[in-house]
Amino acid sequence: MEASAAESDAKPGGQAPLVLVSNRGPVTFDVDGSFHRGTGGLVTALTGLATHRDAVWIASAMTEGDVCRSRERNGRAFVVDTPAGEFHVRLVVSDPEAYDRFYNVVANPMLWFIQHYLWDLANAPDIRENEVHAFDEGYKAVNDDLEEAVAAYKQYDVMIVNAMFDGMNLVAKEGAVVNERNGVSILSENTGAHEELGEWALSVNPFDIKETADSIHRALTMTPEERERRCSGLKGAVTARDPGDWIDEQLADIREKNMAMAQDRPV
C-alpha cells in the first residue's frame, strides 16, 4: 500500500492543508448519492489523519456513483460528512478501459500479490503482451490522471510505502529522487528497499497501525534540518547504485550458489 501526502501553500493565519493521494478514497458512492466507508488498510490508517487535519483526499473514481459525484462537482473537491468525521474529497475520473487495465490486470492480480510476497520463483506472474499493454495504456494512464490532480512525487511532504512484504519497491526510490520539498519517507521494514533506505527513512511495522500513525505525526512535525538530512541521505543512497550494479550482484550470487552446489555434489 502506498500513499503520498503533500502540503500546499499555507492559508493566511492557518495550518498548511494536507493533500492525500491514493487509489481508494475514504468513501465510495452509489448512483443514488448514498455512500459507504472506503475499504482497505490504507483507508483505515489515514482516516484519523484526514479528519484531524485540514486535508484534501484525492482518489480514483472507482464506481459509477463516484463518477457521477465527481462530475456533479466538475472534478473539484467537496465535503463529505461521515460518522468517522468530515472529509474533503476530490474524485479523479479516468477512462473506464484504462482504469480496468490499471486495476483488474496490473494492480490487483499482479502488484497486490507481489507486494504481499505471494509470488515466488515457482509461482511468478505471467507477463505477456496483454499485461504489458495494460501497464502502458492503463496503469500509467491512471497514475497520470492522479498526477495531474496533484504533482505527488515532487510535492509530497510525507510518502508512505507500507507493503506487508515485497521484493523491491521502486516507488520508495523514485519518490526520494524527484521530490522537491525534502519529503520524509515512511517505509515498511518488510520492503526490499528498506535494506538500502532504512537508515534515512522512518521505519514501521506494516501491521502496527499506531506506530504508523505516530510516524506520520513525527514526519509532519519534523524540523527542516532533519528533513533535509534524511532527504539528502535517501537521494545519496538511491543514486549511489545503478541497475548495472544490481545485475552484477545477481550474477555474482548465482555464480556463488552454483559453486556451492558443485562442491556439495558427490565425487
Secondary structure, DSSP 8 states (H G I E B T S, - for coil): -EEEEEE-S--TTS---EEEEESS-SEEE-TTS-EEE--SHHHHHHHHHHHHSSEEEEEE--SHHHHHHHHHTTT--EEEEETTEEEEEEEE---HHHHHHIIIIIIIIIIHHHHBT--BTTB-----HHHHHHIIIIIHHHHHHHHHH--HHHHEEEEEE--SB-S--THHHHHHHH-SS--EEEEETTSTTHHHHTTTSEEE-TT-HHHHHHHHHHHHT--HHHHHHHHHHHHHHHHT--HHHHHHHHHHHHHHHHHHHHHHS--
